[in-house]
Amino acid sequence: MEITADAKYNVGYIKIIPKVKVAYSLEFEKNYVADFDDKGNLVGIELLDAKSYKPGDLQTLMSKANAAAQKESGRGDSEPTAKRSA
């Protein structure tokens, strides 16, 4: 796992699975965007307000991201649709 941050813009990124192409993204909570590969695996989390992130929050964020993806994919699509970007 790798964590990067840009203090000037108050953003960060938690790369959970290295060297994997992001297929789509899903905003699952205010200031957090989850990135998934083409199989639906969580590969990273974008922190849009990095100063508010606490390292102990990672497990909770991962759980929320995966739950949001599962909820959205319950529509019968192969990937989440809400606030999704490629």
MARVO-372501 format. One record per residue: residue number from 1; residue in one letter; y, z, x of N, C-alpha, C, O, CB in turn. Coordinates in pm, 1 decimal. Glycine has a CB too. Layout:
@i=NUM&aa=A&n.Y=Y&n.Z=Z&n.X=X&ca.Y=Y&ca.Z=Z&ca.X=X&c.Y=Y&c.Z=Z&c.X=X&o.Y=Y&o.Z=Z&o.X=X&cb.Y=Y&cb.Z=Z&cb.X=X
...
***
This chain:
@i=1&aa=M&n.Y=-116.3&n.Z=0.0&n.X=83.4&ca.Y=0.0&ca.Z=0.0&ca.X=0.0&c.Y=124.2&c.Z=0.0&c.X=89.0&o.Y=127.3&o.Z=60.9&o.X=195.9&cb.Y=-1.1&cb.Z=120.7&cb.X=-95.5
@i=2&aa=E&n.Y=226.0&n.Z=-70.7&n.X=40.6&ca.Y=350.5&ca.Z=-83.0&ca.X=116.5&c.Y=468.6&c.Z=-60.4&c.X=21.9&o.Y=471.1&o.Z=-114.4&o.X=-88.7&cb.Y=360.6&cb.Z=-223.1&cb.X=185.8
@i=3&aa=I&n.Y=565.4&n.Z=18.6&n.X=65.2&ca.Y=685.7&ca.Z=42.9&ca.X=-14.3&c.Y=805.8&c.Z=-7.7&c.X=63.7&o.Y=824.9&o.Z=27.6&o.X=180.1&cb.Y=701.6&cb.Z=194.4&cb.X=-49.1
@i=4&aa=T&n.Y=886.9&n.Z=-91.0&n.X=-1.7&ca.Y=1009.2&ca.Z=-140.7&ca.X=59.8&c.Y=1126.7&c.Z=-106.1&c.X=-31.8&o.Y=1109.7&o.Z=-89.0&o.X=-152.5&cb.Y=1001.1&cb.Z=-295.1&cb.X=85.6
@i=5&aa=A&n.Y=1245.6&n.Z=-96.1&n.X=27.2&ca.Y=1364.0&ca.Z=-62.7&ca.X=-51.6&c.Y=1487.0&c.Z=-131.1&c.X=6.3&o.Y=1494.2&o.Z=-160.5&o.X=125.7&cb.Y=1384.9&cb.Z=89.7&cb.X=-56.5
@i=6&aa=D&n.Y=1582.5&n.Z=-155.2&n.X=-81.0&ca.Y=1711.8&ca.Z=-210.1&ca.X=-42.7&c.Y=1816.9&c.Z=-115.2&c.X=-97.3&o.Y=1851.3&o.Z=-120.6&o.X=-215.4&cb.Y=1732.0&cb.Z=-357.3&cb.X=-96.6
@i=7&aa=A&n.Y=1867.8&n.Z=-28.2&n.X=-11.1&ca.Y=1963.0&ca.Z=74.4&ca.X=-53.2&c.Y=2092.8&c.Z=14.4&c.X=-107.3&o.Y=2155.5&o.Z=71.7&o.X=-196.4&cb.Y=1993.9&cb.Z=166.9&cb.X=63.0
@i=8&aa=K&n.Y=2132.5&n.Z=-99.1&n.X=-54.3&ca.Y=2257.2&ca.Z=-161.8&ca.X=-99.0&c.Y=2251.0&c.Z=-194.6&c.X=-248.7&o.Y=2349.0&o.Z=-175.4&o.X=-320.6&cb.Y=2285.3&cb.Z=-289.9&cb.X=-17.4
@i=9&aa=Y&n.Y=2136.7&n.Z=-243.7&n.X=-294.9&ca.Y=2121.2&ca.Z=-283.3&ca.X=-434.9&c.Y=2041.2&c.Z=-182.4&c.X=-517.8&o.Y=2018.2&o.Z=-204.3&o.X=-636.7&cb.Y=2054.1&cb.Z=-418.2&cb.X=-442.1
@i=10&aa=N&n.Y=1999.2&n.Z=-73.1&n.X=-456.0&ca.Y=1923.7&ca.Z=32.4&ca.X=-523.4&c.Y=1797.0&c.Z=-21.0&c.X=-590.2&o.Y=1767.3&o.Z=14.0&o.X=-704.4&cb.Y=2011.4&cb.Z=100.8&cb.X=-626.9
@i=11&aa=V&n.Y=1723.3&n.Z=-105.0&n.X=-519.7&ca.Y=1597.5&ca.Z=-158.8&ca.X=-570.4&c.Y=1487.0&c.Z=-133.0&c.X=-468.5&o.Y=1512.9&o.Z=-110.2&o.X=-350.3&cb.Y=1610.2&cb.Z=-310.8&cb.X=-600.6
@i=12&aa=G&n.Y=1365.3&n.Z=-137.1&n.X=-516.5&ca.Y=1251.6&ca.Z=-118.8&ca.X=-427.4&c.Y=1129.8&c.Z=-190.1&c.X=-482.3&o.Y=1130.7&o.Z=-239.3&o.X=-595.1&cb.Y=1221.7&cb.Z=29.7&cb.X=-407.2
@i=13&aa=Y&n.Y=1025.1&n.Z=-195.2&n.X=-401.5&ca.Y=901.4&ca.Z=-259.6&ca.X=-443.3&c.Y=784.0&c.Z=-182.8&c.X=-384.3&o.Y=782.7&o.Z=-148.8&o.X=-266.0&cb.Y=898.0&cb.Z=-408.9&cb.X=-399.6
@i=14&aa=I&n.Y=686.5&n.Z=-156.5&n.X=-469.0&ca.Y=562.2&ca.Z=-93.5&ca.X=-425.3&c.Y=454.4&c.Z=-200.1&c.X=-433.2&o.Y=413.3&o.Z=-240.1&o.X=-542.1&cb.Y=525.6&cb.Z=33.2&cb.X=-513.0
@i=15&aa=K&n.Y=408.9&n.Z=-245.9&n.X=-317.8&ca.Y=301.7&ca.Z=-347.3&ca.X=-313.4&c.Y=170.0&c.Z=-270.0&c.X=-309.3&o.Y=140.2&o.Z=-199.7&o.X=-212.8&cb.Y=316.4&cb.Z=-445.8&cb.X=-187.1
@i=16&aa=I&n.Y=93.1&n.Z=-284.9&n.X=-415.3&ca.Y=-32.1&ca.Z=-211.4&ca.X=-428.8&c.Y=-147.5&c.Z=-289.4&c.X=-366.6&o.Y=-231.3&o.Z=-232.1&o.X=-297.0&cb.Y=-61.4&cb.Z=-181.9&cb.X=-576.4
@i=17&aa=I&n.Y=-151.5&n.Z=-419.5&n.X=-391.6&ca.Y=-255.5&ca.Z=-506.2&ca.X=-334.5&c.Y=-185.7&c.Z=-610.7&c.X=-247.6&o.Y=-112.5&o.Z=-694.7&o.X=-300.1&cb.Y=-343.2&cb.Z=-574.8&cb.X=-447.6
@i=18&aa=P&n.Y=-206.9&n.Z=-607.2&n.X=-115.8&ca.Y=-139.0&ca.Z=-701.2&ca.X=-26.7&c.Y=-194.3&c.Z=-843.1&c.X=-35.8&o.Y=-309.9&o.Z=-864.6&o.X=-72.3&cb.Y=-149.1&cb.Z=-652.9&cb.X=115.2
@i=19&aa=K&n.Y=-109.2&n.Z=-938.2&n.X=-2.0&ca.Y=-146.6&ca.Z=-1079.5&ca.X=11.7&c.Y=-207.7&c.Z=-1138.9&c.X=-115.3&o.Y=-301.0&o.Z=-1219.1&o.X=-108.9&cb.Y=-244.1&cb.Z=-1095.1&cb.X=125.4
@i=20&aa=V&n.Y=-153.8&n.Z=-1098.4&n.X=-231.0&ca.Y=-199.5&ca.Z=-1152.6&ca.X=-358.5&c.Y=-79.5&c.Z=-1214.6&c.X=-428.2&o.Y=27.6&o.Z=-1154.2&o.X=-433.1&cb.Y=-266.3&cb.Z=-1042.0&cb.X=-447.6
@i=21&aa=K&n.Y=-96.6&n.Z=-1334.2&n.X=-481.9&ca.Y=11.1&ca.Z=-1403.6&ca.X=-549.9&c.Y=33.9&c.Z=-1342.8&c.X=-688.4&o.Y=-60.9&o.Z=-1319.5&o.X=-763.4&cb.Y=-20.3&cb.Z=-1553.8&cb.X=-561.0
@i=22&aa=V&n.Y=158.9&n.Z=-1318.0&n.X=-720.8&ca.Y=195.8&ca.Z=-1265.7&ca.X=-852.2&c.Y=192.0&c.Z=-1380.0&c.X=-953.2&o.Y=256.4&o.Z=-1483.1&o.X=-933.9&cb.Y=337.1&cb.Z=-1198.7&cb.X=-848.9
@i=23&aa=A&n.Y=116.0&n.Z=-1360.9&n.X=-1060.8&ca.Y=103.6&ca.Z=-1463.1&ca.X=-1164.8&c.Y=203.2&c.Z=-1439.8&c.X=-1278.0&o.Y=254.3&o.Z=-1535.5&o.X=-1336.2&cb.Y=-38.7&cb.Z=-1465.2&cb.X=-1220.2
@i=24&aa=Y&n.Y=230.8&n.Z=-1314.0&n.X=-1309.5&ca.Y=327.0&ca.Z=-1281.5&ca.X=-1414.5&c.Y=375.4&c.Z=-1137.9&c.X=-1398.5&o.Y=314.6&o.Z=-1057.3&o.X=-1328.1&cb.Y=264.5&cb.Z=-1302.1&cb.X=-1553.9
@i=25&aa=S&n.Y=485.9&n.Z=-1108.1&n.X=-1465.3&ca.Y=548.1&ca.Z=-976.6&ca.X=-1458.2&c.Y=572.7&c.Z=-923.5&c.X=-1598.2&o.Y=589.1&o.Z=-1000.6&o.X=-1692.9&cb.Y=679.8&cb.Z=-982.3&cb.X=-1378.9
@i=26&aa=L&n.Y=575.1&n.Z=-791.6&n.X=-1610.9&ca.Y=593.5&ca.Z=-727.4&ca.X=-1739.7&c.Y=681.5&c.Z=-604.4&c.X=-1722.3&o.Y=646.6&o.Z=-512.8&o.X=-1647.9&cb.Y=457.6&cb.Z=-689.4&cb.X=-1802.6
@i=27&aa=E&n.Y=796.3&n.Z=-602.0&n.X=-1791.1&ca.Y=879.5&ca.Z=-482.3&ca.X=-1789.3&c.Y=812.9&c.Z=-381.3&c.X=-1881.0&o.Y=804.9&o.Z=-402.9&o.X=-2001.9&cb.Y=1027.7&cb.Z=-512.5&cb.X=-1834.1
@i=28&aa=F&n.Y=764.3&n.Z=-269.5&n.X=-1823.6&ca.Y=686.9&ca.Z=-175.5&ca.X=-1902.9&c.Y=761.8&c.Z=-47.0&c.X=-1932.4&o.Y=716.9&o.Z=33.8&o.X=-2013.7&cb.Y=559.2&cb.Z=-143.6&cb.X=-1833.0
@i=29&aa=E&n.Y=873.6&n.Z=-27.6&n.X=-1868.4&ca.Y=957.3&ca.Z=89.5&ca.X=-1890.2&c.Y=1094.0&c.Z=56.8&c.X=-1831.7&o.Y=1105.0&o.Z=-25.7&o.X=-1741.0&cb.Y=895.4&cb.Z=219.6&cb.X=-1824.9
@i=30&aa=K&n.Y=1197.3&n.Z=120.9&n.X=-1883.3&ca.Y=1331.2&ca.Z=92.8&ca.X=-1831.6&c.Y=1332.2&c.Z=109.9&c.X=-1679.9&o.Y=1290.2&o.Z=213.1&o.X=-1627.6&cb.Y=1436.7&cb.Z=185.7&cb.X=-1897.8
@i=31&aa=N&n.Y=1380.3&n.Z=7.8&n.X=-1610.8&ca.Y=1394.2&ca.Z=6.0&ca.X=-1464.3&c.Y=1263.8&c.Z=-12.8&c.X=-1387.0&o.Y=1261.2&o.Z=5.6&o.X=-1265.3&cb.Y=1457.4&cb.Z=132.7&cb.X=-1420.0
@i=32&aa=Y&n.Y=1155.1&n.Z=-49.4&n.X=-1456.2&ca.Y=1028.2&ca.Z=-72.3&ca.X=-1388.1&c.Y=965.0&c.Z=-202.5&c.X=-1438.6&o.Y=952.7&o.Z=-224.7&o.X=-1559.1&cb.Y=931.9&cb.Z=47.5&cb.X=-1409.9
@i=33&aa=V&n.Y=925.5&n.Z=-287.5&n.X=-1344.0&ca.Y=859.6&ca.Z=-413.3&ca.X=-1377.9&c.Y=728.8&c.Z=-420.1&c.X=-1299.7&o.Y=726.8&o.Z=-404.2&o.X=-1177.7&cb.Y=951.5&cb.Z=-536.9&cb.X=-1346.1
@i=34&aa=A&n.Y=620.4&n.Z=-443.9&n.X=-1371.9&ca.Y=488.8&ca.Z=-452.8&ca.X=-1308.6&c.Y=455.0&c.Z=-598.6&c.X=-1280.6&o.Y=481.8&o.Z=-685.6&o.X=-1363.5&cb.Y=380.0&cb.Z=-388.2&cb.X=-1397.8
@i=35&aa=D&n.Y=397.2&n.Z=-625.4&n.X=-1165.7&ca.Y=351.5&ca.Z=-758.5&ca.X=-1127.0&c.Y=199.3&c.Z=-761.0&c.X=-1129.7&o.Y=133.6&o.Z=-668.8&o.X=-1081.3&cb.Y=405.3&cb.Z=-797.7&cb.X=-986.1
@i=36&aa=F&n.Y=143.5&n.Z=-868.7&n.X=-1187.6&ca.Y=-0.5&ca.Z=-882.8&ca.X=-1200.9&c.Y=-46.8&c.Z=-1014.8&c.X=-1140.3&o.Y=28.8&o.Z=-1111.9&o.X=-1136.1&cb.Y=-42.1&cb.Z=-873.9&cb.X=-1348.4
@i=37&aa=D&n.Y=-172.0&n.Z=-1017.7&n.X=-1093.2&ca.Y=-228.5&ca.Z=-1143.3&ca.X=-1044.4&c.Y=-285.9&c.Z=-1221.5&c.X=-1162.3&o.Y=-275.3&o.Z=-1177.0&o.X=-1276.6&cb.Y=-338.0&cb.Z=-1117.3&cb.X=-936.6
@i=38&aa=D&n.Y=-345.6&n.Z=-1335.8&n.X=-1136.5&ca.Y=-396.3&ca.Z=-1420.8&ca.X=-1244.0&c.Y=-517.9&c.Z=-1363.4&c.X=-1316.4&o.Y=-559.8&o.Z=-1417.3&o.X=-1418.9&cb.Y=-431.1&cb.Z=-1555.0&cb.X=-1188.8
@i=39&aa=K&n.Y=-574.8&n.Z=-1255.0&n.X=-1264.7&ca.Y=-687.4&ca.Z=-1188.6&ca.X=-1331.0&c.Y=-643.5&c.Z=-1063.9&c.X=-1407.2&o.Y=-725.7&o.Z=-994.6&o.X=-1467.2&cb.Y=-793.8&cb.Z=-1151.2&cb.X=-1228.6
@i=40&aa=G&n.Y=-512.2&n.Z=-1036.0&n.X=-1404.3&ca.Y=-459.7&ca.Z=-919.8&ca.X=-1475.5&c.Y=-459.7&c.Z=-791.2&c.X=-1395.3&o.Y=-437.5&o.Z=-683.6&o.X=-1450.8&cb.Y=-537.7&cb.Z=-898.8&cb.X=-1598.6
@i=41&aa=N&n.Y=-484.3&n.Z=-800.8&n.X=-1265.4&ca.Y=-481.9&ca.Z=-681.9&ca.X=-1179.3&c.Y=-338.4&c.Z=-648.3&c.X=-1140.2&o.Y=-260.8&o.Z=-736.6&o.X=-1103.6&cb.Y=-568.5&cb.Z=-704.0&cb.X=-1052.4
@i=42&aa=L&n.Y=-304.1&n.Z=-521.4&n.X=-1148.3&ca.Y=-172.4&ca.Z=-474.9&ca.X=-1106.1&c.Y=-161.4&c.Z=-489.0&c.X=-955.0&o.Y=-241.1&o.Z=-430.9&o.X=-881.4&cb.Y=-148.0&cb.Z=-327.6&cb.X=-1150.1
@i=43&aa=V&n.Y=-62.8&n.Z=-565.9&n.X=-907.9&ca.Y=-47.9&ca.Z=-587.9&ca.X=-763.9&c.Y=78.3&c.Z=-525.1&c.X=-706.9&o.Y=88.9&o.Z=-506.0&o.X=-585.7&cb.Y=-47.6&cb.Z=-735.4&cb.X=-734.6
@i=44&aa=G&n.Y=174.8&n.Z=-492.7&n.X=-793.8&ca.Y=297.7&ca.Z=-431.6&ca.X=-744.4&c.Y=386.1&c.Z=-383.3&c.X=-857.1&o.Y=369.5&o.Z=-422.1&o.X=-972.7&cb.Y=373.7&cb.Z=-529.2&cb.X=-658.5
@i=45&aa=I&n.Y=481.1&n.Z=-297.3&n.X=-821.0&ca.Y=576.8&ca.Z=-244.6&ca.X=-917.5&c.Y=716.4&c.Z=-257.4&c.X=-858.5&o.Y=743.6&o.Z=-208.5&o.X=-748.8&cb.Y=544.6&cb.Z=-96.5&cb.X=-954.2
@i=46&aa=E&n.Y=804.8&n.Z=-324.1&n.X=-933.2&ca.Y=944.4&ca.Z=-336.3&ca.X=-893.5&c.Y=1021.0&c.Z=-215.1&c.X=-946.0&o.Y=1008.1&o.Z=-177.4&o.X=-1062.5&cb.Y=1006.6&cb.Z=-469.0&cb.X=-946.6
@i=47&aa=L&n.Y=1100.2&n.Z=-155.5&n.X=-858.7&ca.Y=1181.9&ca.Z=-39.6&ca.X=-895.3&c.Y=1326.0&c.Z=-86.5&c.X=-905.5&o.Y=1389.1&o.Z=-116.3&o.X=-804.0&cb.Y=1167.2&cb.Z=77.5&cb.X=-790.9
@i=48&aa=L&n.Y=1378.3&n.Z=-93.3&n.X=-1027.0&ca.Y=1513.1&ca.Z=-144.5&ca.X=-1046.3&c.Y=1619.1&c.Z=-35.7&c.X=-1034.6&o.Y=1738.6&o.Z=-64.8&o.X=-1039.6&cb.Y=1523.6&cb.Z=-211.3&cb.X=-1180.6
@i=49&aa=D&n.Y=1576.6&n.Z=88.1&n.X=-1019.3&ca.Y=1664.2&ca.Z=202.0&ca.X=-990.6&c.Y=1588.8&c.Z=289.3&c.X=-891.3&o.Y=1540.2&o.Z=397.3&o.X=-925.1&cb.Y=1703.5&cb.Z=282.8&cb.X=-1122.6
@i=50&aa=A&n.Y=1580.2&n.Z=240.3&n.X=-768.9&ca.Y=1493.8&ca.Z=301.9&ca.X=-667.3&c.Y=1529.4&c.Z=447.2&c.X=-637.9&o.Y=1441.4&o.Z=526.2&o.X=-603.7&cb.Y=1501.0&cb.Z=222.6&cb.X=-539.7
@i=51&aa=K&n.Y=1655.5&n.Z=483.2&n.X=-650.6&ca.Y=1695.3&ca.Z=621.1&ca.X=-620.2&c.Y=1633.1&c.Z=722.1&c.X=-716.5&o.Y=1619.6&o.Z=839.7&o.X=-682.7&cb.Y=1846.8&cb.Z=633.6&cb.X=-624.2
@i=52&aa=S&n.Y=1595.3&n.Z=677.1&n.X=-835.6&ca.Y=1535.6&ca.Z=769.2&ca.X=-932.8&c.Y=1384.3&c.Z=783.9&c.X=-912.8&o.Y=1322.5&o.Z=872.0&o.X=-972.5&cb.Y=1564.3&cb.Z=720.9&cb.X=-1074.8
@i=53&aa=Y&n.Y=1324.9&n.Z=698.8&n.X=-829.8&ca.Y=1180.4&ca.Z=703.4&ca.X=-806.9&c.Y=1143.5&c.Z=820.0&c.X=-716.4&o.Y=1210.0&o.Z=846.8&o.X=-616.4&cb.Y=1131.5&cb.Z=571.7&cb.X=-745.5
@i=54&aa=K&n.Y=1035.9&n.Z=888.8&n.X=-753.8&ca.Y=980.3&ca.Z=996.9&ca.X=-671.3&c.Y=837.6&c.Z=958.2&c.X=-635.8&o.Y=762.8&o.Z=915.4&o.X=-723.8&cb.Y=985.0&cb.Z=1136.4&cb.X=-746.1
@i=55&aa=P&n.Y=797.0&n.Z=971.7&n.X=-509.1&ca.Y=663.0&ca.Z=929.9&ca.X=-468.0&c.Y=550.6&c.Z=985.2&c.X=-555.8&o.Y=448.1&o.Z=919.3&o.X=-573.0&cb.Y=639.4&cb.Z=971.6&cb.X=-326.7
@i=56&aa=G&n.Y=568.3&n.Z=1103.4&n.X=-610.5&ca.Y=465.6&ca.Z=1161.0&ca.X=-698.1&c.Y=452.1&c.Z=1088.6&c.X=-830.8&o.Y=358.0&o.Z=1114.6&o.X=-905.9&cb.Y=496.1&cb.Z=1305.3&cb.X=-724.0
@i=57&aa=D&n.Y=544.9&n.Z=997.7&n.X=-861.3&ca.Y=542.9&ca.Z=922.7&ca.X=-987.0&c.Y=448.3&c.Z=803.5&c.X=-984.3&o.Y=423.1&o.Z=744.4&o.X=-1089.3&cb.Y=681.3&cb.Z=875.2&cb.X=-1020.0
@i=58&aa=L&n.Y=395.9&n.Z=766.4&n.X=-870.2&ca.Y=320.3&ca.Z=641.4&ca.X=-856.6&c.Y=201.1&c.Z=633.2&c.X=-951.4&o.Y=185.3&o.Z=532.7&o.X=-1020.7&cb.Y=272.0&cb.Z=626.1&cb.X=-714.4
@i=59&aa=Q&n.Y=118.5&n.Z=734.6&n.X=-956.1&ca.Y=-0.6&ca.Z=730.1&ca.X=-1040.9&c.Y=37.7&c.Z=713.8&c.X=-1187.5&o.Y=-26.4&o.Z=638.0&o.X=-1260.4&cb.Y=-84.9&cb.Z=857.0&cb.X=-1022.2
@i=60&aa=T&n.Y=141.0&n.Z=784.1&n.X=-1230.8&ca.Y=187.8&ca.Z=772.2&ca.X=-1368.9&c.Y=240.0&c.Z=632.0&c.X=-1396.6&o.Y=210.0&o.Z=574.3&o.X=-1501.1&cb.Y=297.1&cb.Z=875.8&cb.X=-1397.8
@i=61&aa=L&n.Y=318.1&n.Z=576.2&n.X=-1303.7&ca.Y=370.2&ca.Z=440.7&ca.X=-1321.1&c.Y=258.0&c.Z=338.8&c.X=-1328.5&o.Y=262.9&o.Z=247.5&o.X=-1411.0&cb.Y=464.9&cb.Z=405.4&cb.X=-1207.4
@i=62&aa=M&n.Y=158.5&n.Z=352.5&n.X=-1244.9&ca.Y=45.5&ca.Z=259.4&ca.X=-1245.4&c.Y=-28.0&c.Z=266.4&c.X=-1378.8&o.Y=-66.0&o.Z=163.4&o.X=-1434.5&cb.Y=-51.5&cb.Z=290.4&cb.X=-1129.0
@i=63&aa=S&n.Y=-47.9&n.Z=387.3&n.X=-1430.0&ca.Y=-115.4&ca.Z=404.3&ca.X=-1558.5&c.Y=-34.8&c.Z=341.9&c.X=-1671.6&o.Y=-91.0&o.Z=274.3&o.X=-1757.7&cb.Y=-139.4&cb.Z=552.4&cb.X=-1587.0
@i=64&aa=K&n.Y=96.7&n.Z=364.0&n.X=-1672.1&ca.Y=183.1&ca.Z=307.6&ca.X=-1776.4&c.Y=186.4&c.Z=155.2&c.X=-1768.7&o.Y=184.9&o.Z=88.1&o.X=-1871.9&cb.Y=325.6&cb.Z=363.8&cb.X=-1764.2
@i=65&aa=A&n.Y=190.8&n.Z=100.7&n.X=-1648.7&ca.Y=192.3&ca.Z=-44.7&ca.X=-1631.7&c.Y=63.6&c.Z=-106.2&c.X=-1684.6&o.Y=67.4&o.Z=-205.2&o.X=-1757.7&cb.Y=211.8&cb.Z=-81.8&cb.X=-1483.7
@i=66&aa=N&n.Y=-49.3&n.Z=-48.9&n.X=-1648.6&ca.Y=-177.5&ca.Z=-101.4&ca.X=-1695.3&c.Y=-192.8&c.Z=-86.8&c.X=-1846.3&o.Y=-245.9&o.Z=-176.3&o.X=-1912.0&cb.Y=-292.2&cb.Z=-30.5&cb.X=-1624.7
@i=67&aa=A&n.Y=-146.8&n.Z=25.3&n.X=-1902.1&ca.Y=-154.3&ca.Z=45.6&ca.X=-2047.1&c.Y=-68.5&c.Z=-56.5&c.X=-2120.6&o.Y=-110.6&o.Z=-109.2&o.X=-2223.6&cb.Y=-110.0&cb.Z=188.0&cb.X=-2083.9
@i=68&aa=A&n.Y=50.6&n.Z=-85.3&n.X=-2069.9&ca.Y=138.4&ca.Z=-184.0&ca.X=-2132.5&c.Y=74.8&c.Z=-322.3&c.X=-2128.7&o.Y=83.2&o.Z=-397.3&o.X=-2226.0&cb.Y=275.3&cb.Z=-186.5&cb.X=-2062.9
@i=69&aa=A&n.Y=12.4&n.Z=-355.8&n.X=-2018.7&ca.Y=-53.6&ca.Z=-486.7&ca.X=-2005.8&c.Y=-170.1&c.Z=-497.4&c.X=-2103.7&o.Y=-188.2&o.Z=-601.6&o.X=-2166.8&cb.Y=-103.7&cb.Z=-508.9&cb.X=-1860.7
@i=70&aa=Q&n.Y=-248.2&n.Z=-392.5&n.X=-2117.1&ca.Y=-360.8&ca.Z=-393.6&ca.X=-2209.8&c.Y=-312.2&c.Z=-405.1&c.X=-2354.0&o.Y=-371.0&o.Z=-477.5&o.X=-2434.3&cb.Y=-445.7&cb.Z=-267.3&cb.X=-2192.4
@i=71&aa=K&n.Y=-206.1&n.Z=-334.1&n.X=-2386.0&ca.Y=-150.4&ca.Z=-339.5&ca.X=-2521.3&c.Y=-103.8&c.Z=-480.9&c.X=-2553.7&o.Y=-133.4&o.Z=-533.3&o.X=-2661.1&cb.Y=-33.5&cb.Z=-240.0&cb.X=-2536.2
@i=72&aa=E&n.Y=-31.5&n.Z=-542.0&n.X=-2461.6&ca.Y=19.3&ca.Z=-677.1&ca.X=-2483.8&c.Y=-93.1&c.Z=-779.4&c.X=-2490.1&o.Y=-87.0&o.Z=-872.5&o.X=-2570.4&cb.Y=117.1&cb.Z=-715.0&cb.X=-2374.2
@i=73&aa=S&n.Y=-194.3&n.Z=-764.1&n.X=-2408.2&ca.Y=-302.8&ca.Z=-862.3&ca.X=-2407.8&c.Y=-390.4&c.Z=-849.1&c.X=-2531.1&o.Y=-471.5&o.Z=-937.7&o.X=-2558.1&cb.Y=-387.6&cb.Z=-847.0&cb.X=-2282.5
@i=74&aa=G&n.Y=-376.4&n.Z=-742.0&n.X=-2605.8&ca.Y=-450.0&ca.Z=-723.5&ca.X=-2729.2&c.Y=-413.4&c.Z=-824.5&c.X=-2836.2&o.Y=-478.6&o.Z=-831.3&o.X=-2940.3&cb.Y=-427.5&cb.Z=-586.3&cb.X=-2780.8
@i=75&aa=R&n.Y=-310.5&n.Z=-902.1&n.X=-2811.6&ca.Y=-268.6&ca.Z=-1005.5&ca.X=-2905.8&c.Y=-360.7&c.Z=-1127.5&c.X=-2900.7&o.Y=-345.4&o.Z=-1220.6&o.X=-2979.8&cb.Y=-124.9&cb.Z=-1047.6&cb.X=-2876.6
@i=76&aa=G&n.Y=-455.3&n.Z=-1126.8&n.X=-2808.6&ca.Y=-544.8&ca.Z=-1240.3&ca.X=-2796.3&c.Y=-503.3&c.Z=-1336.0&c.X=-2686.0&o.Y=-575.3&o.Z=-1431.5&o.X=-2656.9&cb.Y=-551.9&cb.Z=-1313.6&cb.X=-2926.4
@i=77&aa=D&n.Y=-388.7&n.Z=-1312.1&n.X=-2624.3&ca.Y=-345.4&ca.Z=-1395.9&ca.X=-2512.3&c.Y=-423.3&c.Z=-1357.6&c.X=-2387.8&o.Y=-483.6&o.Z=-1250.5&o.X=-2381.2&cb.Y=-192.9&cb.Z=-1381.9&cb.X=-2487.6
@i=78&aa=S&n.Y=-421.5&n.Z=-1443.9&n.X=-2292.0&ca.Y=-490.2&ca.Z=-1413.6&ca.X=-2166.9&c.Y=-406.1&c.Z=-1324.5&c.X=-2076.1&o.Y=-456.2&o.Z=-1271.6&o.X=-1976.9&cb.Y=-525.7&cb.Z=-1542.2&cb.X=-2094.4
@i=79&aa=E&n.Y=-278.5&n.Z=-1308.0&n.X=-2110.0&ca.Y=-190.8&ca.Z=-1221.7&ca.X=-2032.6&c.Y=-82.0&c.Z=-1167.0&c.X=-2124.1&o.Y=-59.1&o.Z=-1222.9&o.X=-2231.3&cb.Y=-129.0&cb.Z=-1298.1&cb.X=-1912.4
@i=80&aa=P&n.Y=-14.8&n.Z=-1059.6&n.X=-2084.9&ca.Y=90.3&ca.Z=-1002.7&ca.X=-2168.3&c.Y=201.3&c.Z=-1104.0&c.X=-2198.2&o.Y=226.8&o.Z=-1195.2&o.X=-2119.6&cb.Y=149.2&cb.Z=-880.0&cb.X=-2100.7
@i=81&aa=T&n.Y=266.5&n.Z=-1086.0&n.X=-2313.0&ca.Y=371.1&ca.Z=-1178.6&ca.X=-2350.5&c.Y=510.2&c.Z=-1116.1&c.X=-2352.7&o.Y=608.7&o.Z=-1187.6&o.X=-2334.3&cb.Y=340.6&cb.Z=-1235.8&cb.X=-2483.8
@i=82&aa=A&n.Y=521.5&n.Z=-988.3&n.X=-2374.1&ca.Y=652.7&ca.Z=-925.9&ca.X=-2386.6&c.Y=722.8&c.Z=-917.2&c.X=-2252.7&o.Y=668.4&o.Z=-865.3&o.X=-2155.2&cb.Y=640.0&cb.Z=-787.8&cb.X=-2447.3
@i=83&aa=K&n.Y=844.7&n.Z=-969.0&n.X=-2249.6&ca.Y=926.5&ca.Z=-964.0&ca.X=-2128.9&c.Y=849.7&c.Z=-1009.9&c.X=-2007.2&o.Y=856.9&o.Z=-948.4&o.X=-1900.8&cb.Y=978.7&cb.Z=-824.3&cb.X=-2106.4
@i=84&aa=R&n.Y=777.0&n.Z=-1117.0&n.X=-2023.1&ca.Y=694.3&ca.Z=-1170.7&ca.X=-1915.5&c.Y=769.7&c.Z=-1278.9&c.X=-1842.5&o.Y=844.6&o.Z=-1355.5&o.X=-1903.2&cb.Y=561.7&cb.Z=-1225.2&cb.X=-1969.7
@i=85&aa=S&n.Y=750.6&n.Z=-1285.4&n.X=-1713.7&ca.Y=808.3&ca.Z=-1395.1&ca.X=-1636.4&c.Y=706.5&c.Z=-1442.7&c.X=-1535.3&o.Y=622.8&o.Z=-1365.7&o.X=-1488.1&cb.Y=939.4&cb.Z=-1351.7&cb.X=-1566.1
@i=86&aa=A&n.Y=714.3&n.Z=-1568.8&n.X=-1503.1&ca.Y=619.1&ca.Z=-1626.2&ca.X=-1406.5&c.Y=686.4&c.Z=-1643.7&c.X=-1273.5&o.Y=623.9&o.Z=-1690.6&o.X=-1178.4&cb.Y=563.4&cb.Z=-1761.0&cb.X=-1455.7
***
